[in-house]
């Protein structure tokens, strides 16, 4: 299940289509500021819950047989944050997910970033990133999406602040020159502390949207790592 709009992730999904027989479910969730928190989480959860329903109205008329024992959550940026939230909700509601892939994830309101993961009391990557997803852009995102500063403490908004125990295996991809760098590092660290199998891969010196630039050598490395993760996870147990 893809947690980011299909059109935004076509650069990756078409690459995967060449290597796997997959059904990709992409959620066209409603966006801020036209819609209020947590509607994008609710939209995504509704789709996921429907997918697991025995009376699935979306797929019932299609000649598609899904193996619901091998469902993966994946997304980039805000889609990765949504995927992180969904993985926690699935655990709480008894829905089995086989693995989670988070690419440059948004996982914590900067105003509530845990001190134990912060360098000198702040998110250092906010002060280092200068490209499109700069600290100013992220401040605007949080101020736009959250109705109040206190709402950012809700794990639905900031999955880094949630309970990460008993989650499925994870892979976290981090861009080195990204305002979200520290969030990805912190989420992987907390997963490890919680006993969750996790692999983290940091691509040094590249900005938030690096994987959408096919000419970069590092993008080829990212695609290869993503593909190899799925190859490993799709092996018969």
N, CA, C and O of each residue as an XYZ file, in Angstrom:
948
protein
N       0.847     -1.187      0.000
C       0.000      0.000      0.000
C       0.880      1.233      0.000
O       1.732      1.386      0.875
N       0.686      2.108     -0.963
C       1.535      3.273     -1.136
C       0.919      4.473     -0.431
O      -0.232      4.822     -0.691
N       1.676      5.105      0.458
C       1.146      6.199      1.260
C       1.346      7.565      0.673
O       1.135      8.561      1.365
N       1.743      7.655     -0.572
C       1.927      8.930     -1.240
C       1.201      8.862     -2.573
O       1.069      7.782     -3.147
N       0.728      9.998     -3.076
C      -0.046     10.001     -4.308
C       0.689      9.266     -5.425
O       1.899      9.415     -5.593
N      -0.064      8.469     -6.184
C       0.514      7.642     -7.238
C       1.295      8.482     -8.231
O       2.385      8.091     -8.650
N       0.745      9.649     -8.621
C       1.420     10.486     -9.607
C       2.767     10.970     -9.099
O       3.700     11.146     -9.883
N       2.880     11.188     -7.793
C       4.127     11.669     -7.218
C       5.170     10.561     -7.114
O       6.367     10.845     -7.083
N       4.739      9.320     -7.059
C       5.661      8.209     -6.853
C       5.832      7.347     -8.093
O       6.413      6.264     -8.017
N       5.333      7.813     -9.239
C       5.440      7.019    -10.460
C       6.890      6.710    -10.800
O       7.184      5.647    -11.346
N       7.796      7.623    -10.484
C       9.224      7.435    -10.754
C       9.757      6.178    -10.077
O      10.683      5.545    -10.583
N       9.180      5.815     -8.939
C       9.615      4.616     -8.220
C       8.758      3.410     -8.578
O       9.276      2.311     -8.774
N       7.454      3.615     -8.664
C       6.545      2.492     -8.863
C       6.739      1.826    -10.219
O       6.673      0.601    -10.322
N       6.980      2.624    -11.267
C       7.205      2.008    -12.571
C       8.466      1.153    -12.549
O       8.532      0.110    -13.200
N       9.447      1.597    -11.808
C      10.674      0.804    -11.658
C      10.363     -0.536    -10.994
O      10.900     -1.568    -11.396
N       9.498     -0.523     -9.980
C       9.154     -1.759     -9.280
C       8.320     -2.687    -10.154
O       8.455     -3.908    -10.079
N       7.448     -2.096    -10.990
C       6.626     -2.917    -11.875
C       7.483     -3.789    -12.785
O       7.065     -4.876    -13.184
N       8.677     -3.314    -13.109
C       9.553     -4.068    -14.002
C      10.128     -5.313    -13.324
O      10.633     -6.209    -13.999
N      10.053     -5.369    -12.009
C      10.710     -6.450    -11.270
C       9.753     -7.346    -10.481
O      10.112     -8.468    -10.124
N       8.546     -6.863    -10.209
C       7.638     -7.619     -9.348
C       6.221     -7.616     -9.916
O       5.837     -6.742    -10.692
N       5.465     -8.621     -9.503
C       4.026     -8.622     -9.758
C       3.350     -8.133     -8.485
O       3.117     -8.904     -7.554
N       3.044     -6.856     -8.460
C       2.502     -6.227     -7.263
C       1.194     -5.522     -7.568
O       0.988     -5.020     -8.674
N       0.324     -5.488     -6.594
C      -0.853     -4.622     -6.634
C      -0.542     -3.423     -5.753
O      -0.314     -3.573     -4.553
N      -0.531     -2.243     -6.340
C      -0.236     -1.024     -5.599
C      -1.537     -0.281     -5.335
O      -2.275      0.050     -6.263
N      -1.807     -0.028     -4.083
C      -2.989      0.741     -3.683
C      -2.502      2.119     -3.252
O      -1.816      2.257     -2.239
N      -2.862      3.131     -4.027
C      -2.421      4.493     -3.739
C      -3.601      5.305     -3.222
O      -4.673      5.306     -3.827
N      -3.403      5.989     -2.112
C      -4.485      6.717     -1.446
C      -4.457      8.186     -1.852
O      -3.470      8.881     -1.612
N      -5.526      8.652     -2.458
C      -5.643     10.075     -2.796
C      -6.310     10.789     -1.619
O      -7.475     11.181     -1.689
N      -5.558     10.946     -0.559
C      -6.107     11.514      0.671
C      -6.275     13.026      0.537
O      -5.588     13.685     -0.244
N      -7.202     13.546      1.318
C      -7.453     14.989      1.308
C      -6.321     15.733      2.012
O      -5.679     15.208      2.921
N      -6.097     16.958      1.571
C      -4.919     17.707      1.983
C      -5.274     18.943      2.798
O      -6.369     19.493      2.684
N      -4.318     19.366      3.624
C      -4.387     20.665      4.286
C      -3.920     21.723      3.267
O      -3.180     21.386      2.343
N      -4.330     22.975      3.414
C      -5.170     23.526      4.492
C      -6.669     23.447      4.222
O      -7.478     23.861      5.052
N      -7.037     22.910      3.050
C      -8.455     22.818      2.743
C      -9.202     21.850      3.634
O     -10.415     21.967      3.808
N      -8.482     20.892      4.201
C      -9.081     19.908      5.098
C      -8.267     19.844      6.384
O      -7.059     20.080      6.383
N      -8.938     19.525      7.463
C      -8.336     19.626      8.785
C      -7.785     18.285      9.273
O      -8.301     17.219      8.936
N      -6.738     18.371     10.063
C      -6.160     17.216     10.750
C      -7.231     16.538     11.597
O      -8.000     17.223     12.272
N      -7.300     15.200     11.576
C      -6.404     14.235     10.918
C      -7.029     13.578      9.700
O      -6.904     12.365      9.536
N      -7.700     14.339      8.835
C      -8.494     13.738      7.768
C      -7.644     12.886      6.829
O      -8.132     11.883      6.309
N      -6.382     13.260      6.597
C      -5.541     12.460      5.696
C      -5.189     11.110      6.305
O      -4.990     10.129      5.589
N      -5.114     11.067      7.619
C      -4.925      9.780      8.293
C      -6.205      8.956      8.195
O      -6.156      7.758      7.918
N      -7.335      9.592      8.419
C      -8.623      8.891      8.355
C      -8.873      8.338      6.960
O      -9.326      7.202      6.817
N      -8.582      9.135      5.922
C      -8.764      8.655      4.549
C      -7.892      7.428      4.287
O      -8.351      6.443      3.710
N      -6.645      7.498      4.710
C      -5.714      6.392      4.474
C      -6.125      5.146      5.251
O      -6.040      4.030      4.738
N      -6.567      5.341      6.478
C      -7.010      4.207      7.285
C      -8.261      3.570      6.690
O      -8.384      2.345      6.678
N      -9.183      4.380      6.201
C     -10.399      3.843      5.589
C     -10.058      2.934      4.412
O     -10.657      1.871      4.253
N      -9.102      3.349      3.593
C      -8.705      2.535      2.443
C      -8.049      1.236      2.904
O      -8.347      0.165      2.376
N      -7.169      1.332      3.875
C      -6.485      0.131      4.369
C      -7.473     -0.839      5.007
O      -7.397     -2.047      4.781
N      -8.386     -0.316      5.795
C      -9.387     -1.166      6.441
C     -10.276     -1.835      5.401
O     -10.643     -3.001      5.547
N     -10.622     -1.092      4.350
C     -11.429     -1.658      3.271
C     -10.675     -2.767      2.550
O     -11.258     -3.781      2.165
N      -9.384     -2.566      2.374
C      -8.563     -3.570      1.701
C      -8.618     -4.906      2.428
O      -8.638     -5.963      1.798
N      -8.644     -4.855      3.744
C      -8.665     -6.077      4.545
C     -10.082     -6.594      4.801
O     -10.259     -7.646      5.416
N     -11.076     -5.866      4.335
C     -12.457     -6.282      4.553
C     -12.812     -7.460      3.658
O     -12.400     -7.514      2.499
N     -13.573     -8.398      4.194
C     -14.013     -9.550      3.402
C     -15.049     -9.154      2.361
O     -15.323     -9.910      1.429
N     -15.621     -7.967      2.523
C     -16.616     -7.465      1.570
C     -16.060     -6.231      0.869
O     -16.691     -5.175      0.842
N     -14.884     -6.384      0.312
C     -14.191     -5.269     -0.314
C     -14.929     -4.814     -1.572
O     -14.917     -5.524     -2.578
N     -15.576     -3.640     -1.535
C     -16.355     -3.194     -2.688
C     -15.491     -2.715     -3.841
O     -15.956     -2.669     -4.980
N     -14.250     -2.362     -3.572
C     -13.377     -1.832     -4.612
C     -12.845     -2.946     -5.502
O     -12.812     -2.802     -6.724
N     -12.427     -4.060     -4.898
C     -11.773     -5.126     -5.643
C     -12.690     -6.293     -5.990
O     -12.296     -7.184     -6.743
N     -13.895     -6.300     -5.455
C     -14.776     -7.457     -5.643
C     -15.122     -7.689     -7.105
O     -15.343     -8.830     -7.512
N     -15.173     -6.623     -7.904
C     -15.532     -6.776     -9.308
C     -14.346     -6.946    -10.232
O     -14.519     -7.039    -11.447
N     -13.149     -6.989     -9.684
C     -11.944     -7.108    -10.492
C     -11.374     -8.517    -10.410
O     -11.535     -9.215     -9.409
N     -10.709     -8.913    -11.476
C     -10.097    -10.242    -11.515
C      -8.714    -10.180    -10.857
O      -7.688    -10.402    -11.499
N      -8.722     -9.873     -9.567
C      -7.483     -9.740     -8.808
C      -7.609    -10.538     -7.519
O      -8.571    -10.382     -6.767
N      -6.641    -11.380     -7.279
C      -6.612    -12.130     -6.030
C      -5.451    -11.625     -5.188
O      -4.287    -11.763     -5.565
N      -5.777    -11.046     -4.058
C      -4.754    -10.459     -3.206
C      -4.306    -11.433     -2.127
O      -5.113    -12.162     -1.551
N      -3.011    -11.431     -1.867
C      -2.464    -12.186     -0.745
C      -2.331    -11.218      0.425
O      -1.339    -10.498      0.538
N      -3.332    -11.207      1.285
C      -3.350    -10.257      2.394
C      -2.421    -10.658      3.534
O      -2.359     -9.983      4.561
N      -1.701    -11.760      3.344
C      -0.675    -12.118      4.328
C       0.656    -11.434      4.008
O       1.611    -11.511      4.782
N       0.701    -10.760      2.848
C       1.928    -10.069      2.452
C       1.583     -8.658      1.981
O       1.685     -8.330      0.798
N       1.179     -7.849      2.928
C       0.865     -6.447      2.660
C       1.971     -5.587      3.249
O       2.359     -5.752      4.405
N       2.468     -4.673      2.440
C       3.525     -3.768      2.880
C       3.012     -2.330      2.837
O       2.214     -1.969      1.972
N       3.474     -1.532      3.763
C       3.187     -0.104      3.767
C       4.436      0.634      3.323
O       5.543      0.308      3.753
N       4.260      1.628      2.463
C       5.414      2.393      1.997
C       4.976      3.793      1.618
O       3.821      4.028      1.262
N       5.910      4.709      1.700
C       5.618      6.074      1.299
C       6.843      6.942      1.413
O       7.844      6.565      2.022
N       6.747      8.118      0.814
C       7.826      9.094      0.883
C       7.328     10.368      1.540
O       6.189     10.783      1.324
N       8.178     10.984      2.336
C       7.893     12.277      2.961
C       6.639     12.193      3.823
O       6.608     11.418      4.778
N       5.599     12.976      3.508
C       4.367     12.900      4.302
C       3.713     11.539      4.163
O       3.096     11.046      5.107
N       3.844     10.920      2.979
C       3.310      9.571      2.797
C       3.998      8.559      3.683
O       3.379      7.595      4.135
N       5.290      8.779      3.936
C       6.008      7.900      4.864
C       5.511      8.107      6.285
O       5.386      7.153      7.052
N       5.228      9.362      6.635
C       4.670      9.629      7.959
C       3.328      8.958      8.151
O       3.049      8.399      9.212
N       2.493      9.012      7.121
C       1.189      8.347      7.186
C       1.378      6.838      7.310
O       0.677      6.187      8.086
N       2.312      6.283      6.559
C       2.578      4.843      6.650
C       3.037      4.451      8.049
O       2.677      3.386      8.550
N       3.835      5.318      8.679
C       4.279      5.047     10.052
C       3.097      5.021     11.010
O       3.016      4.156     11.883
N       2.183      5.968     10.845
C       0.982      5.998     11.690
C       0.135      4.753     11.453
O      -0.328      4.121     12.403
N      -0.066      4.402     10.180
C      -0.899      3.238      9.862
C      -0.321      1.957     10.450
O      -1.069      1.085     10.893
N       0.992      1.839     10.457
C       1.589      0.618     11.015
C       1.274      0.488     12.499
O       1.050     -0.617     12.993
N       1.255      1.614     13.212
C       0.915      1.583     14.636
C      -0.569      1.276     14.841
O      -0.931      0.538     15.757
N      -1.422      1.839     13.989
C      -2.859      1.564     14.088
C      -3.149      0.097     13.776
O      -3.978     -0.530     14.436
N      -2.466     -0.449     12.770
C      -2.668     -1.861     12.418
C      -2.306     -2.770     13.582
O      -3.036     -3.711     13.892
N      -1.187     -2.491     14.222
C      -0.800     -3.282     15.396
C      -1.879     -3.217     16.467
O      -2.251     -4.243     17.037
N      -2.381     -2.024     16.743
C      -3.371     -1.843     17.805
C      -4.689     -2.538     17.489
O      -5.404     -2.961     18.398
N      -5.016     -2.657     16.195
C      -6.297     -3.223     15.790
C      -6.181     -4.657     15.280
O      -7.152     -5.215     14.770
N      -5.002     -5.250     15.416
C      -4.840     -6.654     15.072
C      -4.750     -6.951     13.593
O      -5.046     -8.069     13.172
N      -4.346     -5.975     12.790
C      -4.158     -6.185     11.355
C      -2.680     -6.446     11.093
O      -1.823     -5.666     11.510
N      -2.386     -7.535     10.409
C      -1.001     -7.946     10.194
C      -0.408     -7.271      8.961
O      -0.949     -7.381      7.861
N       0.701     -6.576      9.156
C       1.455     -5.951      8.075
C       2.820     -6.629      8.007
O       3.448     -6.878      9.036
N       3.278     -6.926      6.789
C       4.515     -7.694      6.625
C       5.774     -6.843      6.696
O       6.847     -7.357      7.009
N       5.662     -5.564      6.416
C       6.839     -4.713      6.453
C       6.484     -3.285      6.103
O       5.444     -3.019      5.500
N       7.361     -2.366      6.489
C       7.127     -0.940      6.280
C       8.393     -0.317      5.704
O       9.487     -0.508      6.235
N       8.234      0.432      4.613
C       9.353      1.145      3.999
C       9.070      2.640      4.080
O       8.092      3.130      3.514
N       9.927      3.351      4.782
C       9.761      4.792      4.977
C      10.900      5.520      4.270
O      12.070      5.341      4.609
N      10.546      6.341      3.288
C      11.536      7.115      2.549
C      11.423      8.583      2.954
O      10.357      9.185      2.828
N      12.506      9.146      3.431
C      12.583     10.533      3.924
C      11.325     10.919      4.717
O      10.619     11.850      4.331
N      11.042     10.221      5.808
C       9.750     10.376      6.490
C       9.618     11.648      7.327
O      10.583     12.148      7.904
N       8.379     12.151      7.366
C       7.974     13.204      8.308
C       7.328     12.494      9.488
O       6.239     11.938      9.346
N       7.975     12.501     10.653
C       7.454     11.705     11.766
C       7.333     12.457     13.086
O       6.934     11.866     14.089
N       7.673     13.759     13.110
C       7.554     14.463     14.390
C       7.456     15.970     14.197
O       8.257     16.575     13.483
N       6.461     16.561     14.846
C       6.345     18.016     14.925
C       7.630     18.553     15.555
O       8.021     18.137     16.646
N       8.273     19.472     14.861
C       9.576     19.979     15.328
C       9.503     20.575     16.727
O      10.508     20.616     17.436
N       8.321     21.038     17.133
C       8.168     21.660     18.455
C       8.183     20.634     19.578
O       8.287     20.993     20.751
N       8.078     19.355     19.221
C       8.012     18.302     20.239
C       9.039     17.202     19.985
O       8.888     16.077     20.463
N      10.073     17.532     19.237
C      11.106     16.541     18.931
C      11.804     16.125     20.226
O      12.288     16.986     20.961
N      11.867     14.824     20.521
C      12.438     14.359     21.796
C      13.877     14.826     22.004
O      14.708     14.721     21.103
N      14.155     15.331     23.176
C      15.480     15.878     23.478
C      16.577     14.833     23.324
O      17.703     15.167     22.956
N      16.258     13.562     23.605
C      17.287     12.519     23.545
C      17.809     12.303     22.131
O      18.906     11.777     21.948
N      17.026     12.707     21.123
C      17.455     12.551     19.742
C      17.923     13.869     19.128
O      18.320     13.903     17.963
N      17.880     14.947     19.900
C      18.227     16.266     19.383
C      19.667     16.624     19.726
O      20.159     16.300     20.806
N      20.325     17.287     18.808
C      21.685     17.765     19.043
C      21.616     19.181     19.600
O      21.106     20.089     18.943
N      22.126     19.364     20.806
C      22.153     20.677     21.451
C      20.754     21.274     21.584
O      20.573     22.489     21.504
N      19.762     20.393     21.788
C      18.425     20.868     22.097
C      17.564     21.239     20.915
O      16.464     21.760     21.103
N      18.024     20.989     19.701
C      17.199     21.311     18.537
C      17.476     20.291     17.434
O      18.421     19.506     17.512
N      16.632     20.324     16.410
C      16.833     19.427     15.274
C      17.921     20.036     14.397
O      17.669     21.005     13.681
N      19.096     19.491     14.445
C      20.223     20.096     13.736
C      20.002     20.142     12.231
O      20.461     21.072     11.568
N      19.303     19.148     11.682
C      19.097     19.131     10.233
C      18.215     20.282      9.771
O      18.284     20.667      8.604
N      17.385     20.843     10.650
C      16.598     22.017     10.290
C      17.517     23.203     10.000
O      17.164     24.084      9.216
N      18.680     23.229     10.622
C      19.597     24.355     10.471
C      20.637     24.124      9.376
O      21.447     25.003      9.083
N      20.606     22.951      8.785
C      21.599     22.621      7.765
C      21.004     22.534      6.369
O      21.695     22.806      5.387
N      19.734     22.159      6.265
C      19.114     21.969      4.956
C      18.734     23.318      4.354
O      18.163     24.172      5.033
N      19.053     23.501      3.077
C      18.783     24.789      2.433
C      17.982     24.635      1.144
O      17.669     25.634      0.496
N      17.646     23.410      0.762
C      16.919     23.227     -0.498
C      15.419     23.338     -0.272
O      14.995     23.936      0.717
N      14.609     22.784     -1.154
C      13.163     22.989     -1.147
C      12.541     22.714      0.212
O      11.767     23.529      0.716
N      12.868     21.583      0.806
C      12.330     21.262      2.124
C      13.270     21.808      3.192
O      13.958     21.056      3.882
N      13.284     23.119      3.311
C      14.115     23.778      4.306
C      13.391     23.796      5.638
O      12.245     23.358      5.741
N      14.068     24.308      6.657
C      13.428     24.404      7.964
C      12.204     25.307      7.902
O      11.186     25.024      8.534
N      12.304     26.397      7.137
C      11.160     27.298      7.016
C       9.958     26.621      6.396
O       8.823     26.841      6.820
N      10.209     25.788      5.384
C       9.114     25.061      4.745
C       8.460     24.100      5.721
O       7.235     23.979      5.747
N       9.268     23.415      6.526
C       8.709     22.458      7.471
C       7.952     23.147      8.604
O       6.930     22.640      9.066
N       8.447     24.292      9.050
C       7.705     25.060     10.056
C       6.334     25.436      9.507
O       5.330     25.336     10.213
N       6.291     25.868      8.250
C       5.022     26.222      7.623
C       4.102     25.005      7.521
O       2.897     25.111      7.751
N       4.675     23.847      7.175
C       3.876     22.621      7.073
C       3.201     22.303      8.403
O       1.999     22.043      8.446
N       3.971     22.322      9.483
C       3.396     21.981     10.785
C       2.390     23.030     11.253
O       1.361     22.687     11.835
N       2.678     24.290     11.004
C       1.736     25.340     11.400
C       0.445     25.264     10.597
O      -0.618     25.659     11.077
N       0.541     24.753      9.366
C      -0.634     24.645      8.498
C      -1.468     23.417      8.826
O      -2.697     23.477      8.809
N      -0.808     22.309      9.122
C      -1.538     21.047      9.286
C      -2.083     20.833     10.689
O      -3.057     20.101     10.867
N      -1.469     21.461     11.688
C      -1.892     21.216     13.067
C      -2.760     22.353     13.598
O      -2.385     23.520     13.487
N      -3.917     22.024     14.174
C      -4.819     23.066     14.680
C      -4.247     23.839     15.857
O      -4.655     24.972     16.113
N      -3.307     23.236     16.573
C      -2.670     23.907     17.704
C      -1.299     23.291     17.920
O      -1.005     22.214     17.400
N      -0.468     23.971     18.680
C       0.858     23.427     18.964
C       0.764     22.124     19.742
O       1.547     21.204     19.510
N      -0.185     22.042     20.657
C      -0.308     20.843     21.487
C      -0.751     19.628     20.686
O      -0.433     18.499     21.061
N      -1.481     19.834     19.583
C      -1.949     18.687     18.797
C      -0.792     17.929     18.170
O      -0.937     16.766     17.796
N       0.361     18.588     18.054
C       1.524     17.925     17.484
C       2.099     16.841     18.362
O       2.967     16.087     17.923
N       1.632     16.745     19.603
C       2.091     15.672     20.493
C       1.332     14.369     20.264
O       1.735     13.321     20.769
N       0.250     14.425     19.517
C      -0.547     13.234     19.228
C       0.242     12.318     18.295
O       0.705     12.775     17.250
N       0.410     11.041     18.637
C       1.127     10.122     17.747
C       0.511     10.012     16.356
O       1.182      9.586     15.417
N      -0.758     10.390     16.214
C      -1.364     10.418     14.888
C      -0.709     11.499     14.037
O      -0.621     11.371     12.815
N      -0.252     12.563     14.691
C       0.473     13.627     13.995
C       1.967     13.353     13.965
O       2.631     13.572     12.952
N       2.487     12.872     15.086
C       3.928     12.645     15.252
C       4.172     11.200     15.666
O       4.318     10.921     16.856
N       4.221     10.268     14.704
C       4.369      8.853     15.065
C       5.644      8.547     15.847
O       5.713      7.522     16.526
N       6.649      9.410     15.766
C       7.850      9.214     16.576
C       7.526      9.223     18.064
O       8.242      8.613     18.858
N       6.458      9.908     18.445
C       6.076     10.010     19.853
C       5.188      8.856     20.302
O       4.799      8.792     21.468
N       4.866      7.946     19.389
C       4.001      6.822     19.712
C       4.769      5.630     20.259
O       5.989      5.674     20.416
N       4.031      4.565     20.544
C       4.590      3.297     21.013
C       5.066      2.510     19.797
O       4.258      2.159     18.938
N       6.345      2.232     19.713
C       6.896      1.541     18.548
C       7.168      0.061     18.794
O       7.796     -0.595     17.964
N       6.711     -0.467     19.906
C       6.929     -1.886     20.177
C       6.007     -2.745     19.319
O       4.916     -2.324     18.935
N       6.471     -3.955     19.027
C       5.674     -4.963     18.312
C       5.215     -4.495     16.933
O       4.127     -4.848     16.478
N       6.042     -3.711     16.287
C       5.765     -3.301     14.910
C       6.473     -4.248     13.946
O       7.422     -4.925     14.341
N       6.030     -4.309     12.691
C       6.710     -5.173     11.717
C       8.079     -4.605     11.341
O       8.422     -3.482     11.709
N       8.835     -5.383     10.616
C      10.167     -4.959     10.167
C      10.071     -3.669      9.346
O       9.088     -3.427      8.646
N      11.106     -2.864      9.453
C      11.139     -1.559      8.800
C      12.434     -1.371      8.016
O      13.477     -1.927      8.359
N      12.339     -0.582      6.964
C      13.501      0.006      6.305
C      13.260      1.507      6.238
O      12.188      1.954      5.829
N      14.260      2.283      6.642
C      14.143      3.739      6.647
C      15.245      4.316      5.765
O      16.430      4.068      5.990
N      14.837      5.091      4.756
C      15.784      5.777      3.886
C      15.845      7.249      4.285
O      14.814      7.888      4.491
N      17.060      7.779      4.391
C      17.269      9.149      4.855
C      18.156      9.890      3.859
O      19.172      9.361      3.408
N      17.764     11.120      3.518
C      18.592     11.980      2.676
C      19.490     12.828      3.570
O      19.019     13.445      4.525
N      20.774     12.857      3.260
C      21.730     13.516      4.139
C      21.541     15.010      4.278
O      21.743     15.558      5.362
N      21.153     15.693      3.187
C      20.997     17.147      3.222
C      19.506     17.483      3.191
O      19.023     18.159      2.282
N      18.803     17.001      4.190
C      17.345     17.111      4.250
C      16.948     17.611      5.630
O      17.495     17.163      6.638
N      16.003     18.534      5.676
C      15.513     18.995      6.976
C      14.941     17.846      7.796
O      14.882     17.927      9.023
N      14.519     16.775      7.124
C      13.919     15.629      7.807
C      14.950     14.573      8.205
O      14.589     13.527      8.744
N      16.206     14.837      7.945
C      17.270     13.867      8.242
C      17.194     13.347      9.672
O      17.211     12.136      9.894
N      17.111     14.255     10.641
C      17.148     13.845     12.046
C      15.913     13.049     12.450
O      15.984     12.188     13.326
N      14.770     13.340     11.805
C      13.547     12.594     12.113
C      13.683     11.138     11.685
O      13.306     10.229     12.424
N      14.225     10.923     10.488
C      14.422      9.551     10.026
C      15.391      8.785     10.899
O      15.159      7.621     11.228
N      16.487      9.444     11.277
C      17.479      8.819     12.150
C      16.851      8.464     13.495
O      17.062      7.370     14.019
N      16.079      9.398     14.050
C      15.461      9.183     15.362
C      14.431      8.060     15.313
O      14.351      7.256     16.241
N      13.639      7.995     14.234
C      12.609      6.956     14.146
C      13.258      5.577     14.079
O      12.815      4.637     14.738
N      14.309      5.471     13.277
C      15.012      4.185     13.187
C      15.631      3.808     14.527
O      15.608      2.641     14.919
N      16.184      4.793     15.231
C      16.794      4.521     16.537
C      15.756      4.047     17.543
O      16.007      3.119     18.312
N      14.595      4.682     17.538
C      13.555      4.294     18.491
C      12.979      2.924     18.145
O      12.640      2.149     19.040
N      12.866      2.622     16.852
C      12.440      1.280     16.447
C      13.406      0.228     16.980
O      12.989     -0.801     17.513
N      14.692      0.496     16.831
C      15.707     -0.444     17.318
C      15.604     -0.610     18.826
O      15.694     -1.726     19.336
N      15.415      0.496     19.543
C      15.272      0.436     20.999
C      14.052     -0.390     21.402
O      14.042     -1.026     22.456
N      13.017     -0.374     20.543
C      11.788     -1.107     20.829
C      11.870     -2.570     20.415
O      10.913     -3.323     20.597
N      13.014     -2.979     19.857
C      13.181     -4.370     19.459
C      12.624     -4.705     18.093
O      12.433     -5.879     17.775
N      12.360     -3.694     17.277
C      11.817     -3.908     15.938
C      12.972     -4.093     14.949
O      13.910     -3.295     14.959
N      12.929     -5.121     14.098
C      13.963     -5.267     13.072
C      13.937     -4.058     12.137
O      12.915     -3.778     11.512
N      15.044     -3.351     12.043
C      15.069     -2.129     11.234
C      16.411     -1.986     10.538
O      17.467     -2.260     11.107
N      16.334     -1.552      9.302
C      17.527     -1.214      8.529
C      17.412      0.253      8.146
O      16.362      0.697      7.683
N      18.481      0.998      8.337
C      18.490      2.404      7.940
C      19.589      2.621      6.922
O      20.691      2.091      7.056
N      19.280      3.405      5.903
C      20.271      3.727      4.882
C      20.264      5.232      4.669
O      19.232      5.815      4.335
N      21.417      5.858      4.862
C      21.559      7.307      4.722
C      22.321      7.603      3.432
O      23.419      7.090      3.212
N      21.721      8.437      2.587
C      22.359      8.853      1.342
C      22.944     10.244      1.563
O      22.220     11.240      1.552
N      24.245     10.303      1.760
C      24.904     11.529      2.186
C      24.888     12.602      1.096
O      25.035     12.317     -0.093
N      24.705     13.844      1.546
C      24.891     14.997      0.672
C      23.791     15.278     -0.321
O      23.951     16.143     -1.182
N      22.658     14.561     -0.228
C      21.589     14.771     -1.213
C      20.359     15.379     -0.543
O      20.148     15.176      0.653
N      19.535     16.129     -1.302
C      18.370     16.796     -0.731
C      17.167     15.872     -0.612
O      17.210     14.705     -1.000
N      16.108     16.424     -0.069
C      14.891     15.672      0.235
C      14.370     14.887     -0.968
O      14.055     13.704     -0.832
N      14.272     15.507     -2.126
C      13.635     14.887     -3.294
C      14.645     14.196     -4.213
O      14.369     14.029     -5.401
N      15.791     13.797     -3.701
C      16.846     13.269     -4.567
C      16.398     12.088     -5.406
O      16.822     11.947     -6.553
N      15.544     11.235     -4.848
C      15.175      9.996     -5.540
C      14.292     10.240     -6.754
O      14.041      9.321     -7.533
N      13.814     11.476     -6.923
C      13.021     11.812     -8.101
C      13.889     12.320     -9.248
O      13.372     12.712    -10.294
N      15.204     12.313     -9.054
C      16.125     12.778    -10.091
C      16.857     11.562    -10.649
O      17.865     11.142    -10.082
N      16.369     10.989    -11.747
C      16.902      9.708    -12.224
C      18.355      9.773    -12.670
O      19.031      8.745    -12.714
N      18.851     10.973    -13.005
C      20.221     11.082    -13.495
C      21.266     10.861    -12.404
O      22.430     10.600    -12.708
N      20.867     10.961    -11.145
C      21.819     10.833    -10.051
C      22.217      9.373     -9.828
O      21.375      8.476     -9.846
N      23.507      9.156     -9.621
C      23.989      7.812     -9.292
C      23.363      7.315     -7.995
O      23.050      6.132     -7.859
N      23.185      8.228     -7.047
C      22.621      7.841     -5.756
C      21.172      7.378     -5.899
O      20.700      6.564     -5.107
N      20.469      7.893     -6.905
C      19.093      7.450     -7.139
C      19.067      5.989     -7.574
O      18.200      5.224     -7.155
N      20.014      5.612     -8.409
C      20.130      4.209     -8.815
C      20.400      3.324     -7.605
O      19.843      2.232     -7.492
N      21.255      3.794     -6.704
C      21.533      3.042     -5.472
C      20.277      2.901     -4.624
O      20.009      1.836     -4.068
N      19.509      3.983     -4.530
C      18.269      3.943     -3.756
C      17.292      2.934     -4.353
O      16.723      2.114     -3.633
N      17.100      2.994     -5.668
C      16.176      2.074     -6.326
C      16.608      0.626     -6.125
O      15.776     -0.251     -5.894
N      17.898      0.384     -6.214
C      18.425     -0.971     -6.022
C      18.152     -1.450     -4.600
O      17.738     -2.592     -4.400
N      18.376     -0.599     -3.623
C      18.150     -0.978     -2.231
C      16.672     -1.223     -1.965
O      16.315     -2.166     -1.258
N      15.813     -0.379     -2.527
C      14.367     -0.550     -2.376
C      13.946     -1.893     -2.970
O      13.200     -2.656     -2.355
N      14.439     -2.161     -4.176
C      14.086     -3.403     -4.865
C      14.580     -4.622     -4.093
O      13.856     -5.608     -3.957
N      15.806     -4.558     -3.589
C      16.358     -5.695     -2.853
C      15.614     -5.932     -1.545
O      15.499     -7.071     -1.092
N      15.112     -4.871     -0.943
C      14.299     -5.028      0.269
C      13.054     -5.841     -0.034
O      12.727     -6.780      0.693
N      12.356     -5.482     -1.110
C      11.148     -6.221     -1.470
C      11.468     -7.646     -1.890
O      10.719     -8.570     -1.571
N      12.566     -7.832     -2.598
C      12.958     -9.186     -2.995
C      13.137    -10.077     -1.769
O      12.698    -11.227     -1.755
N      13.780     -9.538     -0.756
C      14.012    -10.289      0.476
C      12.701    -10.567      1.192
O      12.466    -11.683      1.657
N      11.853     -9.562      1.281
C      10.597     -9.708      2.014
C       9.595    -10.609      1.295
O       8.727    -11.203      1.934
N       9.710    -10.713     -0.026
C       8.761    -11.519     -0.795
C       9.186    -12.978     -0.931
O       8.451    -13.784     -1.501
N      10.352    -13.321     -0.418
C      10.784    -14.719     -0.465
C       9.840    -15.586      0.361
O       9.379    -15.164      1.421
N       9.549    -16.792     -0.116
C       8.701    -17.702      0.676
C       9.334    -17.972      2.034
O      10.542    -18.187      2.133
N       8.524    -17.959      3.062
C       9.039    -18.193      4.416
C       9.205    -19.689      4.680
O       9.628    -20.081      5.768
